[in-house]
Amino acid sequence: MKDYLVIGAGIAGLSLALGLANRGRQVIVCERSPSIEPVGAGLTLSASARAGLAHLGLGDDIDRLAEPPDPAVVLDWNTGKPLTTRATAKHLWETRRMSRADLQSLLLARLEATGLAELRLGKALAGIEIGAEGAVARFEDGSAIAAAMLFGADGARSSVRASLFGDGSPAFSGRVAWRFVLDHGEAAPLMQGFGATITSGPDDSLTAYTMSQGTQVNCVAITRSHEWAAEGWSERGDPAELAANFAGSHADARAMIAQAAKRPLYRWGLFDRPVAPLWAKGRAVLIGDSAHPVVPFLAFGAGLAIEDAVVLDRALAAHDDPDTAIRAYQAVRIPRARQIQEASRAQALAFDRAGQWDEKAPPPFLDPAIHEYDPVTIPFATDTHAR
């Protein structure tokens, strides 16, 4: 029987695996895809995510690869006129932006360097059997792996969650996200000299910001859709369909969208579901989107996944009994996940009225309570001195 088995090689799964391996534990990471090709574009690392990654030994690497945010300037949908600067709160300056591909590659390299982790690709989960001393994962290729503990980090449409709880599938939110990356030289003239811009109308929005040490611009468009779209990162999008959604926007936004026809353009449906009321069954535990998918309007998905990984690893290190560790992890993380999920949904509504926010009722991303969280020091109810 193996020590630990992680299902899913995304940010959550790799972060947890690295924490376990750093403590001398042997871990197997199984990924359903036949190859690891870092996908996605830019992501935002919250202050809590940065603290968590530093705890995993990646602080210097993050300082080297990530960059501080530029103030995000909201532009009028029709004219492109600047309306307001959003990133004014002190805690927002503690966030960082970086390429998701860079973070995934960094985690993979550090995990390999431990010599204690094994990555197995093309392992699509068929089901899980829970036993008194662990869990057995059975895969569609007919193989099986028994482990003392199993961790489900396989995304919003989690096969682990379905096998453990059978609580249905996430619901399509009615929104589709589109991503493409431009060279800074071609995008900068369309950003009016700002490092980050948001063009947001009643139904659609376009966010653009610099990354990769100022050499690229990450572009994320979100549109309304009555048709279901696949969840994931790899479905190619139709540039003409995207352009049609922005036909009434200002000239710079239309020009930026037009550039998507010359670049790889990906789209995926945004799915939502309630935070799971329980994150574990026996010695099988959920982390990341498998437990709590969030819509991306708060830019907290990666941060929440890293928080999960660090807190769970700390709980296992602090408690000799795995069942006690699991309870401690759930007690700390479920309220936090609900907080971020609710704020992300509220932020989606704030996007729809960009430039018209009431100063007495600022949008959720400015709430200090969201940002004042440290996964490295937050105490467990059963052990306030756990690290």
C-alpha positions in Angstrom: 0.0 0.0 0.0 1.3 3.4 -0.9 1.4 6.4 1.5 -0.5 9.0 -0.4 -2.3 9.1 -3.7 -3.3 12.4 -5.4 -5.9 12.4 -8.2 -5.3 15.4 -10.4 -2.1 17.2 -11.5 -3.4 20.8 -11.4 -2.4 23.5 -9.0 -4.2 22.0 -6.0 -2.9 18.5 -6.5 0.7 19.4 -7.3 0.9 21.9 -4.3 -0.4 19.2 -1.9 2.0 16.6 -3.4 4.9 18.9 -2.9 4.0 19.6 0.7 3.8 15.9 1.4 7.1 15.1 -0.4 8.8 18.0 1.4 8.0 16.1 4.7 9.6 12.9 3.4 6.3 11.2 2.3 6.0 9.1 -0.8 3.2 10.2 -3.0 1.8 9.2 -6.4 0.0 11.7 -8.6 -2.4 10.4 -11.2 -3.6 12.5 -14.0 -6.2 11.5 -16.6 -4.6 13.4 -19.4 -2.0 11.5 -21.4 0.6 14.3 -21.1 1.2 17.4 -19.0 1.0 20.4 -21.1 0.8 23.5 -19.0 -2.3 25.4 -20.2 -4.2 28.4 -19.3 -2.8 31.9 -19.4 -2.4 34.3 -16.5 -3.5 33.9 -12.9 -3.5 36.0 -9.8 -1.7 34.9 -6.6 -3.4 36.3 -3.5 -1.2 37.2 -0.5 -2.5 34.0 1.1 -1.3 32.0 -2.0 2.1 33.6 -1.9 2.4 32.7 1.8 1.4 29.2 1.0 3.9 28.8 -1.8 6.7 30.3 0.3 5.8 27.7 2.9 6.3 25.0 0.2 9.8 26.4 -0.5 8.9 28.4 -3.6 9.0 32.0 -2.3 12.2 33.0 -4.2 10.9 31.5 -7.4 7.6 33.3 -7.1 9.4 36.6 -6.5 11.4 36.0 -9.6 8.6 34.8 -11.9 5.6 36.8 -10.7 5.0 40.5 -10.8 3.0 43.1 -8.8 -0.3 44.2 -10.3 -0.9 47.4 -12.1 -4.0 49.3 -11.0 -7.0 47.9 -13.1 -8.6 50.8 -14.9 -12.3 50.4 -15.7 -13.1 51.6 -19.2 -16.5 52.7 -20.5 -18.1 50.1 -22.7 -19.1 52.5 -25.4 -16.4 55.1 -25.4 -13.4 53.5 -23.8 -13.1 56.5 -21.4 -11.4 55.6 -18.1 -14.1 55.5 -15.4 -12.3 54.4 -12.2 -9.2 52.8 -10.9 -10.1 49.6 -9.0 -6.9 48.5 -7.3 -6.6 51.1 -4.6 -6.7 48.9 -1.4 -3.4 48.2 0.2 -3.9 44.5 0.3 -4.3 44.3 -3.5 -0.7 45.4 -3.9 0.4 42.2 -2.1 -1.1 40.1 -4.9 1.1 38.9 -7.8 0.3 37.9 -11.4 2.1 35.1 -13.3 1.6 32.6 -16.0 -0.3 29.5 -15.0 2.1 27.5 -17.2 5.1 28.9 -15.2 3.5 27.9 -11.9 2.6 24.4 -13.0 6.0 23.8 -14.5 7.7 25.1 -11.3 5.6 22.8 -9.1 6.3 19.8 -11.3 10.1 20.5 -11.3 10.2 20.9 -7.5 8.1 17.8 -7.0 10.4 15.7 -9.3 13.5 17.1 -7.4 12.3 15.6 -4.1 12.7 12.1 -5.5 9.7 11.0 -3.5 6.9 11.6 -6.0 5.8 9.6 -9.0 3.6 11.1 -11.8 1.4 8.6 -13.7 -0.4 10.0 -16.8 -3.4 8.7 -18.7 -5.0 7.5 -15.5 -8.7 8.1 -15.8 -10.5 7.3 -12.5 -13.3 4.7 -12.7 -14.2 4.5 -9.0 -13.0 4.5 -5.4 -13.4 1.8 -2.7 -13.1 3.0 0.9 -11.6 0.7 3.5 -10.8 0.9 7.2 -7.1 1.6 6.5 -7.3 3.7 3.4 -8.7 3.7 -0.1 -8.3 1.9 -3.4 -8.6 3.9 -6.7 -9.6 1.9 -9.7 -8.8 3.2 -13.2 -10.4 2.8 -16.6 -7.3 1.0 -17.8 -8.1 -1.8 -15.4 -5.3 -0.9 -12.9 -5.7 -0.1 -9.2 -3.7 1.7 -6.5 -4.2 1.2 -2.8 -3.1 4.1 -0.5 -3.3 5.0 3.1 -4.9 8.3 2.0 -6.4 9.5 -1.2 -6.8 13.1 -2.2 -9.2 14.3 -4.9 -7.9 17.3 -6.8 -9.5 16.7 -10.1 -11.4 19.8 -10.7 -15.0 21.1 -10.7 -16.3 18.0 -12.5 -14.5 15.8 -10.0 -14.7 12.0 -10.6 -13.5 11.6 -7.0 -16.4 13.7 -5.6 -18.9 11.8 -7.8 -17.5 8.4 -6.6 -17.5 9.4 -2.9 -20.8 11.3 -2.6 -22.7 11.0 -5.9 -24.1 14.5 -5.4 -24.6 15.4 -9.1 -22.7 17.6 -11.4 -22.0 21.3 -11.3 -24.5 23.6 -13.1 -23.6 25.7 -16.1 -23.6 29.3 -14.9 -24.7 30.8 -18.2 -21.3 32.4 -18.7 -18.4 31.4 -21.0 -14.7 32.5 -20.5 -12.3 33.1 -23.4 -8.6 33.4 -23.0 -5.8 34.5 -25.4 -2.4 35.9 -24.9 -0.9 38.8 -26.9 2.6 40.2 -27.2 2.9 43.3 -25.1 3.9 45.3 -28.2 0.7 44.7 -30.0 -1.6 45.0 -27.0 -0.1 48.1 -25.3 -1.4 50.6 -27.8 -4.9 49.4 -27.1 -4.6 49.8 -23.3 -4.2 53.6 -23.2 -0.9 53.4 -21.3 -2.4 51.4 -18.4 -1.0 48.1 -17.2 -4.4 46.6 -16.7 -7.8 47.4 -18.1 -11.4 46.2 -17.7 -14.1 46.8 -20.3 -17.4 45.7 -18.8 -20.9 45.9 -20.1 -24.2 44.5 -18.9 -23.5 41.1 -20.4 -19.8 40.8 -21.4 -16.4 41.9 -20.1 -12.8 42.0 -21.3 -9.9 42.1 -18.8 -6.4 42.6 -20.0 -3.2 42.8 -17.9 0.5 42.5 -18.4 2.4 39.4 -17.2 5.6 37.4 -17.9 7.8 40.3 -16.8 5.9 42.7 -19.1 6.4 40.8 -22.3 2.8 39.5 -22.7 -0.7 40.6 -22.0 -3.2 38.1 -20.7 -6.7 38.7 -22.1 -9.8 37.2 -20.6 -13.3 37.8 -22.0 -16.4 36.6 -20.3 -19.7 36.4 -22.2 -23.2 35.4 -21.5 -24.4 32.2 -23.2 -27.6 30.2 -23.2 -25.7 27.2 -24.7 -23.6 24.9 -22.6 -19.9 25.0 -23.1 -17.4 22.4 -22.0 -15.6 22.9 -18.7 -11.8 22.8 -19.1 -9.0 24.7 -20.6 -8.5 23.1 -24.0 -11.6 23.8 -26.2 -10.8 26.1 -29.1 -13.0 29.1 -29.5 -14.4 30.7 -32.6 -12.9 34.3 -33.0 -16.0 35.4 -35.0 -18.3 34.3 -32.2 -16.3 36.3 -29.7 -16.1 39.3 -31.9 -19.8 39.4 -32.3 -20.2 39.8 -28.5 -18.1 42.9 -28.5 -19.5 44.5 -31.7 -20.9 47.4 -29.6 -17.9 48.0 -27.4 -15.3 50.8 -27.9 -12.7 50.6 -30.6 -9.7 49.5 -28.5 -11.7 46.6 -27.1 -12.8 45.5 -30.6 -9.2 45.8 -31.9 -7.9 43.6 -29.0 -10.6 41.0 -29.6 -9.7 41.0 -33.3 -6.2 40.0 -32.4 -7.6 36.8 -31.0 -8.0 35.5 -34.5 -4.2 35.4 -34.9 -3.6 33.6 -31.6 -4.7 30.4 -29.9 -8.1 31.2 -28.5 -9.6 28.9 -25.9 -13.0 29.0 -24.3 -14.7 27.1 -21.5 -18.0 27.1 -19.6 -18.1 28.5 -16.1 -19.7 26.0 -13.8 -20.9 26.5 -10.3 -22.0 24.2 -7.4 -22.4 24.6 -3.7 -19.4 24.0 -1.5 -19.5 20.3 -0.5 -20.9 19.9 3.0 -18.4 17.2 3.7 -15.0 17.0 2.1 -14.0 13.5 3.2 -15.2 10.0 3.3 -13.0 7.7 5.2 -9.4 8.4 4.2 -10.4 10.0 0.9 -10.4 13.8 0.9 -11.4 16.6 -1.5 -9.3 19.7 -2.2 -9.5 22.6 -4.7 -12.3 22.9 -7.2 -13.4 19.3 -6.5 -14.7 20.6 -3.1 -15.6 24.2 -4.0 -15.5 25.4 -7.6 -15.6 29.2 -7.8 -16.5 31.5 -10.7 -13.4 33.5 -11.7 -14.6 37.1 -11.0 -12.6 37.4 -7.8 -9.5 35.8 -9.4 -9.2 33.5 -6.3 -9.4 30.0 -7.7 -5.6 29.3 -7.7 -5.3 31.0 -4.3 -8.0 28.9 -2.7 -6.5 25.7 -4.1 -3.1 26.6 -2.7 -4.6 27.4 0.7 -6.3 24.0 0.8 -3.1 22.2 0.0 -1.1 24.0 2.7 -3.7 23.7 5.4 -4.3 20.0 4.7 -0.6 19.3 4.7 -0.2 21.2 8.0 -3.1 19.3 9.5 -1.6 15.9 8.6 1.8 17.0 10.0 0.2 18.3 13.3 -2.0 15.2 14.0 -0.9 11.6 14.3 -4.4 10.4 13.7 -5.4 11.0 10.0 -9.1 11.2 11.0 -8.4 14.0 13.4 -6.3 15.7 10.8 -9.2 15.5 8.3 -11.6 17.0 10.8 -9.3 19.8 11.6 -8.8 20.5 7.9 -12.5 20.6 7.1 -13.3 22.8 10.2 -10.8 25.4 8.9 -11.4 25.3 5.2 -15.2 24.9 4.7 -16.1 28.3 6.1 -13.3 29.9 4.1 -14.4 28.3 0.8 -18.0 29.5 1.4 -16.7 33.0 2.0 -14.8 33.1 -1.3 -17.5 31.4 -3.3 -20.1 33.9 -2.1 -17.8 36.8 -2.7 -17.0 35.5 -6.2 -20.7 35.3 -7.1 -21.3 38.8 -5.8 -18.3 40.1 -7.7 -19.9 38.8 -10.9 -22.8 41.1 -10.3 -20.4 44.0 -9.6 -18.7 43.4 -13.0 -22.1 43.9 -14.6 -22.3 47.4 -13.2 -18.7 48.4 -13.6 -18.0 52.1 -13.1 -21.3 52.5 -11.2 -20.3 51.1 -7.8 -21.6 52.8 -4.7 -18.6 54.1 -2.6 -20.6 53.2 0.5 -21.0 49.6 -0.7 -17.7 48.7 -2.5 -17.4 45.6 -4.5 -16.4 42.3 -2.8 -12.8 42.3 -4.0 -12.1 45.3 -1.7 -13.3 43.5 1.4 -10.2 43.2 3.7 -11.6 40.0 5.3 -11.1 38.2 2.0 -7.4 39.0 1.9 -6.5 38.8 5.6 -6.0 35.0 5.7 -2.8 33.1 6.2 -2.9 29.3 5.5 0.5 28.9 7.2 -0.5 30.3 10.6 -4.3 29.8 10.9 -4.8 27.6 14.0 -6.7 24.4 14.1 -9.5 24.0 16.6 -7.9 20.9 18.1 -4.4 22.3 18.2 -4.0 26.1 18.2 -0.2 25.7 17.9 -0.2 23.5 14.8 2.2 24.4 12.0 
